[in-house]
Each structure stands twice: as structure tokens, then as C-alpha cells.
């Protein structure tokens, strides 16, 4: 169980009340007016703007202050119609979930769909249409948030929503918030240092608080000189360079500091570390220890998702331990990049596209899903075509000669 002292400051000082949400006063007022209104002109609202400007913070603080129970889901992680309905439909029914408990002191539910711009990816299976249906039938307020609402697939959603734009938070407001946190955490900070952190954040409050904690938590003193390394956030450091610094680090502290100020994608970096560990640790015992730490980091990455950033330090900590199993054994080597998994997906894209087309034809004729077609039908059809390439199945499924050849010669899939 985490104590307050172990929390990331961005979680520890997450706003509990509406007035505590920094900046975007007009957007806040418009949202509160909509949430308080029992007869909404629009049954759903879409808060949009860059990350770290208070969209999620406002939803949670306002709901808490006004007595709503928040049913929260991340739409970019839960894309399919079935998955969205499983969470959203119960949340938008007549009764609040709290009515089934001893706590009935709420105004009901609000459904909060975060990162709906992420639902427009290739994995989407009716997600947008499911949300539209939920908005139409919902008896409770539906709130959505997005960084980039200008995606073609979101146009139908935007028509059904009140659109509220969030801007980057102004630098003076971020500085004032950092000063308040310094006071509460007993950190002595030069004004110029806080100004540098605020400017470097580019209006992202979450980023500014994370930087403040990284630089000031240990020594409880922060000077302008201490913030010089923040310039690394603005540099486009290559994956190769980051890996070189990671594997050549001489201590856990050095690795942790490097990771905290890297802009490399978490998932790509984790895959690349895993691919390159055998080159870094020829000794099998050391390699096993390193992979154990990387596997733990992978677990935390999954739990972090897109919201649980208080777990990020554990992700960094395990990766740092993996790099420092035996610092003295480091010898320069050529890195495997990009990650092997990404290379494999690139080279097998044509095969996956062919198999997807075949499963689509099987599904249409047999009235089954792609998944069922792939796992239950393809192996038998493949076996039959290998014995009789000109089987009547070819014309019935409308397979092309290329698809027949693919099925006959295909290996594992």
C-alpha cells in the first residue's frame, strides 16, 4: 500500500475541488454550467486540448464537488463495441452504482470516456457507433476528453457534443502552482528555476510537476543550475543514443535520471531493451536477472496504461536495475533497432493482409467472426485444398488463385 510520501506529486496534488484546477477559467465555467444543468441541450460534452492542461483533473474534481459518481474508462484502450458497452451501459442506466451501497449521497453517475481520439485507430470495431448509441440512450451526463478531436472518424461524435476547448496553461499560473507545492514539500527553490521548469513544460501542468519532483525531491533545494538538464526534453534524442546511454550507465541513479528526461516512446524503448539484453549480458546468470527486472517493468507499464502515472517511478526503477546488474561488464556493441517485434510486423504485413481477406470471405459465407474463421475454419480448408487444389470450395468462397496458393503453402499463423 502506497503512503502519501511515496506518491508522485502529480497524484498527491491532483485537484480535489474545481477552484484548485489551474487555468482555463472560461472552459471550466462552461463545463460546470453544463454539468449542473438538469436539462442539457447536448447530452454529451467533449473537452479537447493538449495533454496536461486539466481536462481529466476538472472532470474528477467537479464530479466530486457536485456529488456525482464517475464511471471512468479509457476509450483508446477499450475500442470495441462490446467492450465499451460492457462498461458504459450499466453506468448510464437509471440508478447510480452507489444506490446499491449504503452511500446514496450522490446525484447519480457521470460516464467519463477519456482519450476518445484514440478510438479511431485500426483496432476500432464499432466503437464510435457504440458511443453514439450510448449518448442517445443515456440518462446521465456523458463526458469525453481528447487531445486531437479533428480526426475524421470523430465527426459524428462532435455533432452530438458540446465542444469545450482547453488551452495551454499560462506560465505565471504554473509558476504559482509550483511555488505552492514547494512550500508544502519544504523545497527551497529559486524563482528562476521554477520559471525555467514552467517554460520547459510548454503549458503542460503535469509535466511541470513531474520535473519539479525529479529535481527537487531528494535535496529539497532547487537552483537554476539544477534545471539545465531540462533542455534534453527539447532534443530529438535517437533511440540508438538512448540505448547507448542506458546500457553504459554505471549506476541505478544515473539510469533513472536519464530515463526521466528522455522523450523516447516507453513501449518502443522497453522492446528495444529486451532485444538487446543478450548482447549486453553474455553471462546467463546476469542475463536472467536483467530479464527479471525488465519483466517487472513490463508489468508496471501495463498497469500504468494512460492514466496511472503514479506507477511510472516503479517502471523506471526496474528498468534502471536491469541496466545495472553488472555495470563493470559493459562493452560497446551494435544495437538491434528498431524493435524486432516491429520489424516482424512490417515484414509480415502482406501475409496478415492476405489472411485477413481470406477470413473475411469465410466469415461472409459461413456467418462467423474473423477470429472463428481463422482458428476454426482455415486449418480444415487449408488441409482440403492441399489434397485437392481445385476443390469446389474455391469457387464457393470466391478465393483468388493467390489466396488458394497462400492457403496451400502457409505455415504457422
Secondary structure as the mmCIF struct_conf table of DSSP 4:
data_model
#
loop_
_struct_conf.conf_type_id
_struct_conf.id
_struct_conf.beg_label_comp_id
_struct_conf.beg_label_asym_id
_struct_conf.beg_label_seq_id
_struct_conf.end_label_comp_id
_struct_conf.end_label_asym_id
_struct_conf.end_label_seq_id
HELX_RH_3T_P HELX_RH_3T_P1 UNK A 4 UNK A 6
BEND BEND1 UNK A 7 UNK A 7
HELX_RH_AL_P HELX_RH_AL_P1 UNK A 9 UNK A 12
TURN_TY1_P TURN_TY1_P1 UNK A 13 UNK A 13
BEND BEND2 UNK A 16 UNK A 17
HELX_RH_3T_P HELX_RH_3T_P2 UNK A 18 UNK A 20
BEND BEND3 UNK A 21 UNK A 21
BEND BEND4 UNK A 23 UNK A 23
HELX_RH_AL_P HELX_RH_AL_P2 UNK A 25 UNK A 36
BEND BEND5 UNK A 38 UNK A 39
BEND BEND6 UNK A 41 UNK A 43
STRN STRN1 UNK A 44 UNK A 48
BEND BEND7 UNK A 49 UNK A 50
TURN_TY1_P TURN_TY1_P2 UNK A 51 UNK A 52
BEND BEND8 UNK A 53 UNK A 54
HELX_RH_AL_P HELX_RH_AL_P3 UNK A 55 UNK A 66
TURN_TY1_P TURN_TY1_P3 UNK A 67 UNK A 67
HELX_LH_PP_P HELX_LH_PP_P1 UNK A 68 UNK A 68
STRN STRN2 UNK A 69 UNK A 74
TURN_TY1_P TURN_TY1_P4 UNK A 75 UNK A 77
BEND BEND9 UNK A 80 UNK A 80
HELX_RH_AL_P HELX_RH_AL_P4 UNK A 81 UNK A 91
TURN_TY1_P TURN_TY1_P5 UNK A 92 UNK A 92
BEND BEND10 UNK A 93 UNK A 95
HELX_RH_3T_P HELX_RH_3T_P3 UNK A 97 UNK A 100
BEND BEND11 UNK A 101 UNK A 102
BEND BEND12 UNK A 106 UNK A 106
STRN STRN3 UNK A 109 UNK A 114
HELX_RH_3T_P HELX_RH_3T_P4 UNK A 116 UNK A 120
BEND BEND13 UNK A 121 UNK A 121
TURN_TY1_P TURN_TY1_P6 UNK A 122 UNK A 123
BEND BEND14 UNK A 125 UNK A 126
HELX_RH_AL_P HELX_RH_AL_P5 UNK A 127 UNK A 137
BEND BEND15 UNK A 139 UNK A 140
STRN STRN4 UNK A 141 UNK A 146
BEND BEND16 UNK A 147 UNK A 147
HELX_RH_3T_P HELX_RH_3T_P5 UNK A 152 UNK A 154
HELX_RH_AL_P HELX_RH_AL_P6 UNK A 155 UNK A 159
TURN_TY1_P TURN_TY1_P7 UNK A 160 UNK A 160
STRN STRN5 UNK A 161 UNK A 165
HELX_LH_PP_P HELX_LH_PP_P2 UNK A 167 UNK A 170
HELX_RH_AL_P HELX_RH_AL_P7 UNK A 171 UNK A 185
TURN_TY1_P TURN_TY1_P8 UNK A 186 UNK A 186
STRN STRN6 UNK A 188 UNK A 189
HELX_RH_AL_P HELX_RH_AL_P8 UNK A 191 UNK A 201
TURN_TY1_P TURN_TY1_P9 UNK A 202 UNK A 203
HELX_RH_AL_P HELX_RH_AL_P9 UNK A 205 UNK A 216
TURN_TY1_P TURN_TY1_P10 UNK A 217 UNK A 219
BEND BEND17 UNK A 220 UNK A 220
STRN STRN7 UNK A 221 UNK A 222
TURN_TY1_P TURN_TY1_P11 UNK A 224 UNK A 224
HELX_RH_3T_P HELX_RH_3T_P6 UNK A 225 UNK A 234
BEND BEND18 UNK A 235 UNK A 235
HELX_RH_AL_P HELX_RH_AL_P10 UNK A 239 UNK A 248
BEND BEND19 UNK A 250 UNK A 251
HELX_RH_AL_P HELX_RH_AL_P11 UNK A 252 UNK A 260
TURN_TY1_P TURN_TY1_P12 UNK A 261 UNK A 261
BEND BEND20 UNK A 264 UNK A 264
HELX_RH_AL_P HELX_RH_AL_P12 UNK A 266 UNK A 280
BEND BEND21 UNK A 283 UNK A 283
HELX_RH_AL_P HELX_RH_AL_P13 UNK A 284 UNK A 304
TURN_TY1_P TURN_TY1_P13 UNK A 305 UNK A 307
HELX_RH_3T_P HELX_RH_3T_P7 UNK A 309 UNK A 311
HELX_RH_AL_P HELX_RH_AL_P14 UNK A 312 UNK A 323
TURN_TY1_P TURN_TY1_P14 UNK A 324 UNK A 324
BEND BEND22 UNK A 325 UNK A 326
HELX_RH_3T_P HELX_RH_3T_P8 UNK A 327 UNK A 329
BEND BEND23 UNK A 338 UNK A 338
HELX_RH_AL_P HELX_RH_AL_P15 UNK A 340 UNK A 347
TURN_TY1_P TURN_TY1_P15 UNK A 348 UNK A 348
HELX_RH_AL_P HELX_RH_AL_P16 UNK A 349 UNK A 366
TURN_TY1_P TURN_TY1_P16 UNK A 367 UNK A 367
HELX_RH_AL_P HELX_RH_AL_P17 UNK A 370 UNK A 372
HELX_RH_PI_P HELX_RH_PI_P1 UNK A 373 UNK A 377
HELX_RH_AL_P HELX_RH_AL_P18 UNK A 378 UNK A 387
TURN_TY1_P TURN_TY1_P17 UNK A 389 UNK A 390
HELX_RH_AL_P HELX_RH_AL_P19 UNK A 392 UNK A 397
TURN_TY1_P TURN_TY1_P18 UNK A 398 UNK A 398
HELX_RH_AL_P HELX_RH_AL_P20 UNK A 401 UNK A 409
#
